[in-house]
């Protein structure tokens, strides 16, 4: 097991704004969250191995989650001028993705092989918390990490299971 202090140091070095220990037992895969994924607001549903349905059933996701013994939640917090500040939201999302990539040192490929061929980099695949049916606000609350920082901020949340 990696000491939480070491995970925290890595998270700060990668550019995270906030982090907290993630207790595996608090993670619950919810069908209503997965149903929101099917709405395809991000445009990736059914297009990647890391997104539903490619990432597996909720039962398969929970089985994978339960194979880990520890985790860390990380956040990138961005300042907004108002609740319609799409430019600041996009910048915070960009920084969050950059932070995640730094932590993982992912191998990137231009186009996912889904659904025509097996994943070329299964050990490098990253699924969103929502793809696993996790209600991010509840996961944050259950692990003592703020989710809402006020109307002038936006927080992007991710997690790593180890």
GUDRENPA-247527 format. One record per residue: residue number from 1; residue in one letter; x, y, z of N, C-alpha, C, O, CB in turn. Coordinates in Angstrom, 3 decimals. Glycine has a CB too. Example, Ala and Ser with C-alpha at 12.3 -4.5 7.8 and 13.67 -1.06 7.14 Angstrom:
REM GUDRENPA-247527
  nr rest     n.xx     n.yy     n.zz    ca.xx    ca.yy    ca.zz     c.xx     c.yy     c.zz     o.xx     o.yy     o.zz    cb.xx    cb.yy    cb.zz
   1    A   13.190   -5.690    7.800   12.300   -4.500    7.800   13.200   -3.300    7.800   14.236   -3.319    8.465   11.308   -4.473    9.046
   2    S   12.850   -2.250    7.080   13.670   -1.060    7.140   12.900    0.030    7.870   13.409    1.138    8.039   14.084   -0.598    5.725
END
This chain:
REM GUDRENPA-247527
  nr rest     n.xx     n.yy     n.zz    ca.xx    ca.yy    ca.zz     c.xx     c.yy     c.zz     o.xx     o.yy     o.zz    cb.xx    cb.yy    cb.zz
   1    X    0.831   -1.181    0.000    0.000    0.000    0.000    0.877    1.247    0.000    1.900    1.303    0.682   -0.946   -0.003    1.207
   2    X    0.466    2.231   -0.765    1.202    3.490   -0.812    0.661    4.388    0.291   -0.552    4.581    0.381    1.078    4.178   -2.217
   3    X    1.526    4.941    1.132    1.040    5.830    2.190    0.267    7.013    1.585    0.642    7.548    0.542    2.224    6.343    3.053
   4    X   -0.815    7.407    2.261   -1.633    8.505    1.771   -0.815    9.783    1.584   -1.070   10.554    0.659   -2.785    8.761    2.727
   5    X    0.164   10.009    2.457    1.006   11.204    2.337    1.740   11.227    0.999    1.899   12.285    0.390    2.018   11.265    3.491
   6    X    2.183   10.059    0.548    2.864    9.955   -0.744    1.885   10.208   -1.887    2.217   10.901   -2.849    3.521    8.569   -0.900
   7    X    0.672    9.645   -1.786   -0.349    9.898   -2.805   -0.688   11.391   -2.875   -0.862   11.946   -3.960   -1.622    9.074   -2.508
   8    X   -0.778   12.022   -1.721   -1.067   13.456   -1.665    0.039   14.253   -2.334   -0.238   15.176   -3.100   -1.244   13.915   -0.213
   9    X    1.284   13.909   -2.054    2.416   14.606   -2.671    2.347   14.497   -4.192    2.563   15.479   -4.902    3.753   14.033   -2.157
  10    X    2.047   13.306   -4.681    1.943   13.094   -6.126    0.793   13.925   -6.698    0.932   14.532   -7.760    1.735   11.590   -6.446
  11    X   -0.341   13.951   -5.993   -1.496   14.729   -6.456   -1.154   16.216   -6.551   -1.512   16.873   -7.528   -2.694   14.522   -5.511
  12    X   -0.463   16.748   -5.536   -0.084   18.173   -5.566    0.893   18.437   -6.710    0.759   19.425   -7.432    0.549   18.604   -4.212
  13    X    1.866   17.556   -6.869    2.842   17.723   -7.956    2.180   17.676   -9.322    2.636   18.332  -10.259    3.917   16.647   -7.873
  14    X    1.109   16.904   -9.439    0.407   16.779  -10.712   -0.525   17.958  -10.975   -1.079   18.076  -12.069   -0.382   15.486  -10.741
  15    X   -0.704   18.832   -9.981   -1.507   20.032  -10.193   -2.893   20.010   -9.595   -3.712   20.866   -9.930   -1.630   20.274  -11.617
  16    X   -3.190   19.063   -8.720   -4.516   19.004   -8.103   -4.729   20.187   -7.161   -3.779   20.702   -6.571   -4.695   17.679   -7.341
  17    X   -5.988   20.609   -7.028   -6.352   21.688   -6.108   -6.729   21.155   -4.735   -6.537   21.831   -3.724   -7.504   22.500   -6.677
  18    X   -7.270   19.933   -4.703   -7.704   19.316   -3.449   -7.639   17.807   -3.618   -7.723   17.290   -4.732   -9.149   19.777   -3.049
  19    X   -7.489   17.107   -2.499   -7.503   15.645   -2.547   -7.903   15.111   -1.176   -7.834   15.803   -0.160   -6.111   15.081   -2.980
  20    X   -8.321   13.855   -1.194   -8.730   13.195    0.051   -8.583   11.697   -0.140   -8.673   11.202   -1.264  -10.203   13.569    0.447
  21    X   -8.354   10.961    0.961   -8.323    9.504    0.853   -9.676    9.008    0.358  -10.715    9.565    0.712   -7.963    8.851    2.217
  22    X   -9.662    7.970   -0.453  -10.889    7.367   -0.961  -11.009    5.970   -0.371  -10.156    5.111   -0.597  -10.899    7.321   -2.526
  23    X  -12.064    5.756    0.380  -12.298    4.466    1.018  -13.176    3.623    0.088  -14.316    3.988   -0.196  -12.969    4.642    2.429
  24    X  -12.648    2.516   -0.373  -13.298    1.675   -1.370  -14.716    1.282   -0.930  -15.625    1.219   -1.757  -12.457    0.420   -1.629
  25    X  -14.899    1.023    0.345  -16.210    0.563    0.832  -17.305    1.618    0.645  -18.487    1.286    0.736  -16.112    0.185    2.310
  26    X  -16.944    2.876    0.386  -17.956    3.921    0.204  -18.476    3.986   -1.229  -19.434    4.713   -1.495  -17.383    5.270    0.597
  27    X  -17.876    3.251   -2.151  -18.246    3.351   -3.569  -19.440    2.448   -3.878  -19.407    1.244   -3.626  -17.048    2.977   -4.472
  28    X  -20.480    3.048   -4.422  -21.690    2.327   -4.789  -22.027    2.637   -6.240  -22.176    3.802   -6.611  -22.872    2.701   -3.853
  29    X  -22.146    1.613   -7.050  -22.471    1.772   -8.470  -23.983    1.872   -8.611  -24.699    0.936   -8.255  -21.907    0.583   -9.321
  30    X  -24.478    2.989   -9.122  -25.915    3.251   -9.194  -26.407    3.245  -10.631  -25.816    3.870  -11.512  -26.245    4.587   -8.537
  31    X  -27.484    2.536  -10.846  -28.043    2.453  -12.200  -28.545    3.801  -12.682  -28.483    4.078  -13.880  -29.176    1.437  -12.247
  32    X  -29.045    4.656  -11.783  -29.541    5.963  -12.219  -28.411    6.856  -12.737  -28.642    7.699  -13.604  -30.265    6.660  -11.068
  33    X  -27.210    6.683  -12.222  -26.067    7.446  -12.744  -25.686    6.904  -14.116  -25.423    7.672  -15.041  -24.849    7.375  -11.769
  34    X  -25.657    5.594  -14.243  -25.355    4.975  -15.533  -26.398    5.383  -16.571  -26.064    5.601  -17.736  -25.302    3.437  -15.400
  35    X  -27.653    5.487  -16.155  -28.709    5.909  -17.067  -28.442    7.318  -17.606  -28.761    7.615  -18.757  -30.072    5.860  -16.361
  36    X  -27.851    8.189  -16.766  -27.499    9.535  -17.232  -26.433    9.452  -18.322  -26.444   10.243  -19.265  -26.997   10.409  -16.054
  37    X  -25.511    8.494  -18.193  -24.496    8.301  -19.234  -25.150    7.965  -20.571  -24.699    8.423  -21.621  -23.511    7.186  -18.831
  38    X  -26.209    7.168  -20.529  -26.888    6.767  -21.758  -27.480    7.964  -22.487  -27.736    7.888  -23.689  -27.981    5.758  -21.449
  39    X  -27.703    9.070  -21.779  -28.161   10.306  -22.409  -27.128   10.899  -23.350  -27.457   11.734  -24.193  -28.520   11.318  -21.356
  40    X  -25.875   10.469  -23.208  -24.765   10.808  -24.105  -24.476   12.300  -24.221  -24.163   12.780  -25.311  -25.048   10.269  -25.460
  41    X  -24.574   13.039  -23.127  -24.284   14.472  -23.189  -22.813   14.744  -23.503  -22.493   15.809  -24.030  -24.662   15.138  -21.872
  42    X  -21.920   13.819  -23.198  -20.496   14.016  -23.500  -20.123   13.506  -24.894  -19.034   13.792  -25.390  -19.640   13.314  -22.451
  43    X  -21.022   12.756  -25.517  -20.770   12.252  -26.860  -19.896   11.010  -26.926  -19.488   10.614  -28.017  -20.147   13.311  -27.662
  44    X  -19.595   10.379  -25.788  -18.701    9.219  -25.783  -19.401    7.902  -25.497  -18.779    6.844  -25.584  -17.625    9.423  -24.775
  45    X  -20.683    7.948  -25.159  -21.421    6.717  -24.856  -21.378    5.799  -26.077  -21.724    6.200  -27.188  -22.901    7.032  -24.448
  46    X  -20.948    4.563  -25.845  -20.888    3.583  -26.918  -19.782    3.833  -27.932  -19.825    3.293  -29.037  -22.188    3.547  -27.619
  47    X  -18.778    4.657  -27.567  -17.704    4.971  -28.503  -16.321    4.604  -27.989  -15.354    4.648  -28.750  -17.736    6.424  -28.831
  48    X  -16.203    4.242  -26.710  -14.901    3.938  -26.115  -15.027    2.765  -25.147  -16.081    2.537  -24.554  -14.329    5.177  -25.387
  49    X  -13.933    2.034  -25.003  -13.916    0.939  -24.035  -14.059    1.459  -22.615  -14.543    0.736  -21.745  -12.630    0.132  -24.166
  50    X  -13.657    2.679  -22.364  -13.706    3.222  -21.011  -15.067    3.810  -20.651  -15.277    4.224  -19.511  -12.648    4.277  -20.851
  51    X  -15.993    3.851  -21.607  -17.333    4.385  -21.374  -18.361    3.266  -21.520  -18.093    2.247  -22.156  -17.645    5.547  -22.355
  52    X  -19.551    3.464  -20.924  -20.594    2.464  -21.107  -20.991    2.380  -22.585  -20.944    3.392  -23.284  -21.825    2.798  -20.233
  53    X  -21.367    1.237  -23.060  -21.405   -0.038  -22.355  -20.060   -0.760  -22.368  -19.927   -1.823  -21.760  -22.459   -0.925  -22.962
  54    X  -19.054   -0.196  -23.056  -17.757   -0.843  -23.200  -17.044   -1.136  -21.897  -16.287   -2.104  -21.818  -16.889   -0.006  -24.033
  55    X  -17.269   -0.315  -20.854  -16.562   -0.524  -19.582  -17.181   -1.642  -18.748  -16.656   -1.982  -17.688  -16.553    0.764  -18.774
  56    X  -18.289   -2.217  -19.212  -18.888   -3.349  -18.517  -20.168   -2.991  -17.791  -20.541   -1.822  -17.691  -17.913   -3.921  -17.547
  57    X  -20.829   -4.013  -17.288  -22.047   -3.815  -16.506  -21.669   -3.204  -15.158  -20.499   -3.197  -14.774  -22.821   -5.161  -16.313
  58    X  -22.658   -2.699  -14.454  -22.385   -2.163  -13.113  -21.854   -3.248  -12.192  -21.026   -2.977  -11.323  -23.652   -1.541  -12.510
  59    X  -22.322   -4.459  -12.376  -21.831   -5.572  -11.552  -20.345   -5.816  -11.836  -19.563   -6.047  -10.913  -22.657   -6.865  -11.824
  60    X  -19.965   -5.766  -13.104  -18.549   -5.947  -13.462  -17.708   -4.787  -12.946  -16.581   -4.985  -12.491  -18.387   -6.074  -14.991
  61    X  -18.253   -3.584  -13.014  -17.532   -2.415  -12.486  -17.315   -2.547  -10.987  -16.217   -2.292  -10.494  -18.301   -1.115  -12.794
  62    X  -18.353   -2.944  -10.259  -18.235   -3.115   -8.810  -17.229   -4.206   -8.471  -16.468   -4.074   -7.512  -19.598   -3.448   -8.195
  63    X  -17.222   -5.267   -9.240  -16.247   -6.340   -9.012  -14.822   -5.810   -9.179  -13.940   -6.140   -8.386  -16.499   -7.521   -9.986
  64    X  -14.595   -4.994  -10.202  -13.256   -4.399  -10.398  -12.913   -3.465   -9.246  -11.804   -3.511   -8.715  -13.187   -3.630  -11.741
  65    X  -13.863   -2.618   -8.860  -13.639   -1.681   -7.751  -13.228   -2.456   -6.495  -12.282   -2.074   -5.806  -14.920   -0.831   -7.474
  66    X  -13.935   -3.529   -6.209  -13.664   -4.307   -4.989  -12.333   -5.039   -5.028  -11.910   -5.602   -4.018  -14.770   -5.305   -4.762
  67    X  -11.666   -5.042   -6.178  -10.338   -5.631   -6.287   -9.236   -4.704   -5.785   -8.069   -5.094   -5.737  -10.067   -6.009   -7.716
  68    X   -9.596   -3.488   -5.414   -8.620   -2.507   -4.927   -8.751   -2.327   -3.428   -9.807   -2.577   -2.848   -8.802   -1.157   -5.638
  69    X   -7.667   -1.892   -2.810   -7.682   -1.744   -1.354   -7.616   -0.279   -0.904   -7.903    0.017    0.256   -6.523   -2.513   -0.751
  70    X   -7.247    0.628   -1.791   -7.161    2.026   -1.396   -7.372    2.910   -2.613   -7.338    2.454   -3.755   -5.803    2.330   -0.729
  71    X   -7.591    4.189   -2.333   -7.772    5.130   -3.423   -7.547    6.553   -2.953   -7.336    6.816   -1.770   -9.158    4.988   -4.022
  72    X   -7.600    7.468   -3.917   -7.483    8.885   -3.628   -8.420    9.634   -4.564   -8.505    9.333   -5.755   -6.010    9.379   -3.784
  73    X   -9.118   10.608   -4.008   -9.944   11.519   -4.793   -9.108   12.753   -5.088   -8.403   13.247   -4.208  -11.273   11.894   -4.040
  74    X   -9.175   13.256   -6.310   -8.475   14.492   -6.629   -9.453   15.451   -7.286  -10.383   15.032   -7.976   -7.252   14.224   -7.550
  75    X   -9.234   16.743   -7.065  -10.064   17.765   -7.667   -9.215   18.873   -8.258   -8.112   19.168   -7.796  -11.031   18.331   -6.647
  76    X   -9.772   19.472   -9.296   -9.241   20.703   -9.859  -10.352   21.729   -9.715  -11.460   21.521  -10.211   -8.778   20.529  -11.371
  77    X  -10.068   22.822   -9.047  -11.078   23.836   -8.767  -10.767   25.067   -9.597   -9.646   25.574   -9.582  -11.129   24.185   -7.250
  78    X  -11.767   25.541  -10.320  -11.607   26.725  -11.155  -12.485   27.858  -10.672  -13.575   27.631  -10.148  -11.927   26.403  -12.602
  79    X  -12.005   29.084  -10.851  -12.749   30.295  -10.490  -13.647   30.695  -11.650  -13.214   30.697  -12.803  -11.783   31.458  -10.118
  80    X  -14.906   31.038  -11.348  -15.856   31.459  -12.359  -16.266   32.916  -12.129  -16.373   33.365  -10.988  -17.088   30.543  -12.353
  81    X  -16.491   33.641  -13.216  -17.029   35.005  -13.093  -18.499   34.937  -12.721  -18.987   35.750  -11.937  -16.841   35.806  -14.412
  82    X  -19.213   33.949  -13.296  -20.612   33.688  -12.991  -20.914   32.260  -13.403  -20.040   31.566  -13.924  -21.561   34.701  -13.713
  83    X  -22.139   31.814  -13.176  -22.465   30.420  -13.441  -22.544   30.089  -14.931  -22.756   28.930  -15.287  -23.768   30.078  -12.785
  84    X  -22.378   31.078  -15.805  -22.379   30.852  -17.253  -20.989   31.016  -17.863  -20.859   31.106  -19.084  -23.350   31.809  -17.928
  85    X  -19.965   31.054  -17.040  -18.591   31.286  -17.501  -18.015   30.006  -18.116  -17.197   29.317  -17.506  -17.695   31.773  -16.329
  86    X  -18.465   29.710  -19.334  -18.061   28.477  -20.015  -16.566   28.439  -20.276  -15.965   27.365  -20.241  -18.812   28.330  -21.327
  87    X  -15.961   29.569  -20.532  -14.514   29.614  -20.793  -13.719   29.168  -19.566  -12.779   28.384  -19.692  -14.085   31.037  -21.208
  88    X  -14.082   29.653  -18.397  -13.388   29.252  -17.163  -13.669   27.787  -16.837  -12.792   27.084  -16.334  -13.819   30.150  -15.981
  89    X  -14.874   27.328  -17.117  -15.195   25.914  -16.895  -14.327   25.028  -17.782  -13.777   24.023  -17.332  -16.691   25.642  -17.170
  90    X  -14.214   25.417  -19.041  -13.406   24.637  -19.979  -11.935   24.636  -19.569  -11.255   23.618  -19.698  -13.556   25.191  -21.403
  91    X  -11.444   25.765  -19.080  -10.051   25.846  -18.635   -9.820   24.953  -17.418   -8.796   24.276  -17.338   -9.674   27.303  -18.306
  92    X  -10.751   24.944  -16.477  -10.623   24.080  -15.302  -10.683   22.612  -15.707   -9.950   21.785  -15.167  -11.727   24.393  -14.276
  93    X  -11.549   22.293  -16.649  -11.625   20.909  -17.130  -10.325   20.508  -17.816   -9.852   19.386  -17.634  -12.812   20.735  -18.098
  94    X   -9.748   21.403  -18.596   -8.476   21.126  -19.265   -7.380   20.862  -18.233   -6.618   19.904  -18.365   -8.076   22.304  -20.184
  95    X   -7.302   21.705  -17.213   -6.301   21.521  -16.164   -6.521   20.216  -15.415   -5.562   19.549  -15.028   -6.331   22.694  -15.188
  96    X   -7.797   19.846  -15.206   -8.105   18.599  -14.508   -7.628   17.403  -15.322   -6.992   16.492  -14.792   -9.616   18.489  -14.232
  97    X   -7.937   17.414  -16.598   -7.503   16.309  -17.459   -5.982   16.235  -17.525   -5.414   15.143  -17.552   -8.083   16.468  -18.874
  98    X   -5.328   17.380  -17.550   -3.859   17.419  -17.560   -3.304   16.831  -16.264   -2.321   16.091  -16.281   -3.351   18.871  -17.750
  99    X   -3.934   17.161  -15.160   -3.504   16.632  -13.864   -3.681   15.122  -13.812   -2.803   14.403  -13.336   -4.288   17.294  -12.724
 100    X   -4.829   14.641  -14.307   -5.058   13.192  -14.344   -4.006   12.509  -15.207   -3.463   11.469  -14.835   -6.471   12.877  -14.878
 101    X   -3.724   13.107  -16.365   -2.744   12.504  -17.279   -1.355   12.479  -16.657   -0.620   11.504  -16.813   -2.706   13.271  -18.607
 102    X   -0.995   13.539  -15.957    0.317   13.556  -15.302    0.403   12.470  -14.251    1.431   11.804  -14.122    0.590   14.924  -14.666
 103    X   -0.679   12.285  -13.493   -0.642   11.268  -12.446   -0.537    9.878  -13.045    0.172    9.030  -12.504   -1.881   11.366  -11.560
 104    X   -1.195    9.636  -14.099   -1.194    8.305  -14.696   -0.087    8.062  -15.713    0.315    6.923  -15.947   -2.497    8.064  -15.344
 105    X    0.404    9.151  -16.318    1.390    9.038  -17.409    0.839    8.100  -18.487    1.467    7.121  -18.891    2.774    8.512  -16.871
 106    X   -0.356    8.454  -18.920   -1.066    7.584  -19.863   -0.402    7.514  -21.219    0.189    8.479  -21.703   -2.477    8.052  -20.032
 107    X   -0.518    6.343  -21.815   -0.215    6.161  -23.228   -1.459    6.592  -23.983   -2.543    6.065  -23.731    0.195    4.668  -23.567
 108    X   -1.332    7.500  -24.867   -2.513    7.964  -25.602   -2.554    7.369  -26.992   -1.528    7.203  -27.651   -2.531    9.487  -25.688
 109    X   -3.755    7.055  -27.420   -3.938    6.637  -28.811   -4.949    7.577  -29.447   -5.817    8.110  -28.757   -4.412    5.139  -28.910
 110    X   -4.848    7.786  -30.751   -5.706    8.749  -31.427   -7.150    8.301  -31.519   -8.065    9.111  -31.374   -5.184    9.016  -32.795
 111    X   -7.360    7.026  -31.757   -8.723    6.560  -31.912   -8.902    5.257  -31.153   -8.100    4.330  -31.268   -9.076    6.381  -33.397
 112    X   -9.966    5.210  -30.380  -10.275    4.008  -29.621  -10.697    2.899  -30.574  -11.340    3.166  -31.589  -11.380    4.282  -28.578
 113    X  -10.345    1.670  -30.260  -10.679    0.522  -31.091  -12.116    0.031  -30.873  -12.566   -0.894  -31.550   -9.708   -0.605  -30.815
 114    X  -12.826    0.641  -29.941  -14.192    0.221  -29.614  -15.122    0.448  -30.789  -14.993    1.495  -31.424  -14.709    0.972  -28.385
 115    X  -16.026   -0.414  -31.131  -16.274   -1.761  -30.618  -15.676   -2.841  -31.504  -15.927   -4.026  -31.284  -17.756   -1.993  -30.473
 116    X  -14.888   -2.452  -32.503  -14.428   -3.386  -33.533  -13.304   -4.312  -33.111  -13.145   -5.383  -33.695  -13.990   -2.628  -34.710
 117    X  -12.530   -3.937  -32.128  -11.384   -4.738  -31.704  -11.178   -4.546  -30.210  -11.659   -3.566  -29.641  -10.099   -4.349  -32.496
 118    X  -10.468   -5.472  -29.564  -10.196   -5.311  -28.130   -9.401   -4.040  -27.854   -8.718   -3.512  -28.732   -9.435   -6.526  -27.590
 119    X   -9.503   -3.570  -26.638   -8.753   -2.380  -26.224   -7.260   -2.638  -26.414   -6.741   -3.670  -25.989   -9.065   -2.007  -24.738
 120    X   -6.580   -1.697  -27.051   -5.137   -1.841  -27.287   -4.322   -1.584  -26.030   -3.197   -2.072  -25.916   -4.689   -0.891  -28.385
 121    X   -4.867   -0.828  -25.086   -4.144   -0.474  -23.866   -5.031   -0.681  -22.636   -5.334    0.287  -21.939   -3.655    0.988  -23.934
 122    X   -5.457   -1.920  -22.350   -6.397   -2.125  -21.246   -5.852   -1.684  -19.894   -6.619   -1.265  -19.027   -6.781   -3.572  -21.174
 123    X   -4.564   -1.770  -19.705   -3.971   -1.325  -18.442   -3.907    0.182  -18.308   -3.637    0.699  -17.224   -2.594   -1.887  -18.301
 124    X   -4.153    0.888  -19.391   -4.092    2.348  -19.400   -5.466    2.990  -19.522   -5.575    4.214  -19.461   -3.213    2.819  -20.531
 125    X   -6.517    2.192  -19.694   -7.868    2.728  -19.894   -8.339    3.460  -18.640   -8.103    3.013  -17.517   -8.857    1.594  -20.256
 126    X   -8.998    4.577  -18.849   -9.510    5.395  -17.756  -11.000    5.621  -17.984  -11.401    6.148  -19.022   -8.742    6.755  -17.655
 127    X  -11.805    5.228  -17.029  -13.246    5.458  -17.095  -13.606    6.573  -16.129  -12.950    6.759  -15.104  -14.042    4.161  -16.766
 128    X  -14.654    7.310  -16.466  -15.143    8.339  -15.553  -15.806    7.670  -14.355  -16.202    6.506  -14.414  -16.136    9.296  -16.269
 129    X  -15.918    8.422  -13.281  -16.601    7.901  -12.106  -18.063    7.610  -12.460  -18.632    6.625  -11.991  -16.505    8.903  -10.920
 130    X  -18.660    8.456  -13.277  -20.047    8.266  -13.677  -20.227    7.001  -14.512  -21.253    6.330  -14.402  -20.535    9.476  -14.455
 131    X  -19.238    6.669  -15.347  -19.332    5.452  -16.150  -19.474    4.221  -15.257  -20.074    3.223  -15.655  -18.098    5.311  -17.056
 132    X  -18.925    4.297  -14.062  -19.030    3.192  -13.111  -20.272    3.325  -12.233  -20.460    2.560  -11.287  -17.779    3.128  -12.238
 133    X  -21.106    4.295  -12.555  -22.338    4.469  -11.798  -22.140    5.168  -10.466  -22.997    5.073   -9.588  -22.972    3.147  -11.566
 134    X  -21.025    5.868  -10.300  -20.736    6.536   -9.028  -21.311    7.953   -9.041  -21.065    8.713   -9.978  -19.206    6.573   -8.762
 135    X  -22.062    8.305   -8.025  -22.587    9.642   -7.858  -21.495   10.466   -7.170  -21.266   10.326   -5.969  -23.932    9.639   -7.032
 136    X  -20.835   11.312   -7.934  -19.622   11.982   -7.469  -19.870   12.778   -6.194  -19.052   12.731   -5.276  -19.080   12.901   -8.554
 137    X  -20.972   13.504   -6.117  -21.242   14.293   -4.908  -21.334   13.396   -3.680  -20.862   13.774   -2.608  -22.542   15.100   -5.069
 138    X  -21.929   12.225   -3.814  -22.031   11.297   -2.680  -20.671   10.725   -2.317  -20.343   10.613   -1.136  -23.006   10.160   -3.001
 139    X  -19.872   10.359   -3.322  -18.534    9.825   -3.050  -17.711   10.872   -2.294  -17.019   10.541   -1.331  -17.817    9.414   -4.376
 140    X  -17.786   12.129   -2.728  -17.055   13.199   -2.031  -17.549   13.322   -0.594  -16.747   13.360    0.340  -17.218   14.553   -2.773
 141    X  -18.860   13.383   -0.416  -19.427   13.518    0.932  -18.998   12.347    1.826  -18.602   12.552    2.974  -20.971   13.596    0.862
 142    X  -19.079   11.117    1.294  -18.727    9.932    2.086  -17.250    9.856    2.421  -16.853    9.122    3.326  -19.130    8.687    1.350
 143    X  -16.429   10.615    1.692  -14.980   10.585    1.916  -14.442   11.929    2.398  -13.240   12.185    2.334  -14.264   10.179    0.638
 144    X  -15.338   12.779    2.879  -14.988   14.037    3.550  -14.208   14.999    2.658  -13.247   15.628    3.098  -14.180   13.745    4.788
 145    X  -14.636   15.105    1.395  -14.066   16.077    0.467  -15.215   16.947   -0.013  -16.251   16.436   -0.441  -13.320   15.379   -0.739
 146    X  -15.032   18.269    0.057  -16.077   19.168   -0.423  -16.378   18.878   -1.882  -15.502   18.458   -2.637  -15.663   20.640   -0.241
 147    X  -17.618   19.105   -2.268  -18.040   18.948   -3.659  -18.436   20.303   -4.229  -18.172   20.588   -5.397  -19.217   17.944   -3.773
 148    X  -19.060   21.129   -3.419  -19.528   22.451   -3.830  -18.714   23.512   -3.109  -18.632   23.515   -1.881  -21.043   22.627   -3.538
 149    X  -18.115   24.409   -3.875  -17.258   25.457   -3.317  -17.858   26.844   -3.503  -17.158   27.842   -3.332  -15.883   25.405   -3.959
 150    X  -19.123   26.924   -3.846  -19.796   28.194   -4.044  -20.091   28.439   -5.515  -19.554   27.764   -6.393  -18.958   29.326   -3.484
 151    X  -20.951   29.414   -5.768  -21.414   29.674   -7.128  -20.331   30.255   -8.031  -20.496   30.286   -9.251  -22.587   30.609   -7.090
 152    X  -19.229   30.714   -7.448  -18.162   31.295   -8.259  -17.017   30.315   -8.507  -15.920   30.714   -8.897  -17.629   32.543   -7.588
 153    X  -17.284   29.033   -8.277  -16.241   28.019   -8.487  -16.847   26.785   -9.146  -18.051   26.547   -9.055  -15.560   27.635   -7.144
 154    X  -16.000   26.008   -9.806  -16.406   24.713  -10.345  -15.314   23.712   -9.964  -14.124   24.021  -10.025  -16.625   24.772  -11.919
 155    X  -15.733   22.521   -9.575  -14.785   21.483   -9.173  -14.964   20.260  -10.067  -16.065   19.725  -10.195  -14.977   21.104   -7.677
 156    X  -13.879   19.833  -10.673  -13.857   18.573  -11.429  -13.214   17.540  -10.517  -12.162   17.794   -9.930  -13.067   18.712  -12.810
 157    X  -13.838   16.385  -10.398  -13.393   15.358   -9.464  -13.074   14.072  -10.208  -13.810   13.659  -11.104  -14.460   15.102   -8.388
 158    X  -11.980   13.451   -9.831  -11.585   12.153  -10.355  -11.056   11.315   -9.218  -10.892   11.806   -8.101  -10.531   12.293  -11.474
 159    X  -10.789   10.060   -9.490  -10.224    9.217   -8.443   -9.288    8.183   -9.049   -9.371    7.849  -10.230  -11.337    8.526   -7.641
 160    X   -8.416    7.701   -8.219   -7.491    6.616   -8.580   -7.692    5.518   -7.560   -7.728    5.776   -6.357   -5.981    7.101   -8.619
 161    X   -7.824    4.285   -8.042   -7.925    3.126   -7.162   -6.621    2.350   -7.278   -6.129    2.090   -8.376   -9.164    2.226   -7.527
 162    X   -6.078    1.989   -6.135   -4.788    1.316   -6.085   -4.908    0.009   -5.311   -3.920   -0.710   -5.157   -3.726    2.225   -5.447
END
